[in-house]
Amino acid sequence: MNYFIPLNEIEFKEIIPGFFAKFVHTENISIVLWDAKAGSTFPEHSHPHEQIATIQQGRFQLTINGETKTLEAGIVAVIPSNAKHSGIALTDCKLMDVFYPVREDYTKL
């Protein structure tokens, strides 16, 4: 088992235009490190996974079930299972999402 993973050895993958991701998966959770380009939009969607989203750098407008907030460093968003959500990068951003259970769709990328 590799307990330590150098993030610089994981390549970014463009998931949708303007959103580049690095993935780390365990048996139970997925962590996604995002680089988002200013003006890029993540379309509304939902999934059965619980999600915690936090921004490390920049400003990101997130809408969850119709409620919109601007995320900046130090703010955490909790997205319940099956909640509709979307977002737009107001600036270049660095974000991190944690999903439970594992995002099986992301393990195939």
C-alpha positions as CSV (number, residue, x, y, z in Angstrom):
1,M,0.0,0.0,0.0
2,N,1.3,3.4,-0.9
3,Y,0.5,5.7,2.1
4,F,2.0,8.8,0.6
5,I,1.1,10.2,-2.8
6,P,3.1,13.1,-4.4
7,L,0.4,15.3,-5.9
8,N,2.8,16.5,-8.5
9,E,2.9,13.0,-10.0
10,I,-0.8,13.0,-10.6
11,E,-1.8,14.6,-13.9
12,F,-4.6,17.0,-14.3
13,K,-7.5,15.9,-16.5
14,E,-9.9,18.3,-18.0
15,I,-13.3,17.0,-17.0
16,I,-15.4,19.8,-18.5
17,P,-14.2,22.9,-20.3
18,G,-12.1,25.0,-17.8
19,F,-12.2,22.5,-15.0
20,F,-9.0,20.4,-14.5
21,A,-8.9,17.7,-11.8
22,K,-6.6,15.4,-9.9
23,F,-8.2,12.4,-8.2
24,V,-7.3,10.5,-5.1
25,H,-9.5,7.5,-4.2
26,T,-9.7,5.3,-1.1
27,E,-12.0,2.4,-0.4
28,N,-14.7,4.8,0.9
29,I,-14.0,8.3,-0.3
30,S,-12.9,10.3,-3.4
31,I,-11.0,13.6,-3.1
32,V,-10.8,15.8,-6.2
33,L,-8.4,18.7,-6.4
34,W,-9.6,21.2,-9.0
35,D,-8.0,24.0,-10.9
36,A,-10.8,26.1,-12.5
37,K,-10.3,28.9,-15.0
38,A,-12.1,32.2,-14.5
39,G,-15.5,32.2,-16.2
40,S,-15.8,28.5,-16.4
41,T,-19.2,27.0,-15.5
42,F,-20.0,23.7,-13.9
43,P,-23.5,22.8,-15.0
44,E,-26.3,21.9,-12.6
45,H,-26.2,18.3,-11.7
46,S,-26.9,15.9,-8.8
47,H,-25.5,12.6,-7.6
48,P,-26.1,10.2,-4.7
49,H,-22.8,11.0,-3.1
50,E,-22.4,13.4,-0.1
51,Q,-20.0,16.1,-1.0
52,I,-17.9,18.7,0.9
53,A,-16.5,21.5,-1.1
54,T,-13.9,24.0,-0.1
55,I,-12.0,26.7,-1.9
56,Q,-8.3,27.1,-1.4
57,Q,-7.7,30.1,-3.7
58,G,-9.9,32.4,-5.7
59,R,-13.7,33.0,-5.7
60,F,-16.3,30.5,-6.8
61,Q,-20.0,31.0,-6.9
62,L,-21.9,27.9,-5.8
63,T,-25.6,27.2,-6.0
64,I,-27.1,24.3,-3.9
65,N,-30.8,23.7,-4.3
66,G,-31.4,27.2,-5.4
67,E,-29.3,28.9,-2.7
68,T,-26.3,30.8,-4.0
69,K,-23.2,31.8,-2.1
70,T,-19.7,33.0,-3.1
71,L,-17.0,30.7,-1.7
72,E,-13.6,32.1,-0.7
73,A,-10.8,30.5,1.2
74,G,-12.0,29.4,4.6
75,I,-15.6,28.6,3.6
76,V,-16.9,25.0,3.4
77,A,-20.0,24.0,1.5
78,V,-21.9,20.8,2.5
79,I,-23.8,19.3,-0.4
80,P,-26.3,16.6,0.6
81,S,-26.9,13.4,-1.4
82,N,-29.0,14.2,-4.6
83,A,-29.0,18.0,-4.1
84,K,-29.0,19.9,-7.3
85,H,-25.9,22.1,-7.5
86,S,-23.9,24.2,-10.0
87,G,-21.1,26.7,-10.0
88,I,-19.0,29.3,-11.8
89,A,-15.4,30.3,-11.2
90,L,-15.5,34.0,-10.7
91,T,-11.7,34.0,-10.8
92,D,-9.1,31.4,-11.4
93,C,-9.7,28.9,-8.5
94,K,-8.2,26.0,-6.6
95,L,-10.9,23.9,-5.0
96,M,-11.1,20.6,-3.2
97,D,-14.1,18.2,-3.1
98,V,-14.5,15.2,-0.9
99,F,-17.1,12.6,-1.8
100,Y,-18.7,9.7,0.1
101,P,-19.0,7.1,-1.1
102,V,-16.3,6.8,-3.8
103,R,-17.2,8.5,-7.1
104,E,-17.0,5.3,-9.2
105,D,-17.5,7.5,-12.4
106,Y,-14.3,9.4,-11.5
107,T,-12.3,6.2,-10.9
108,K,-12.6,5.5,-14.6
109,L,-11.0,8.8,-15.8
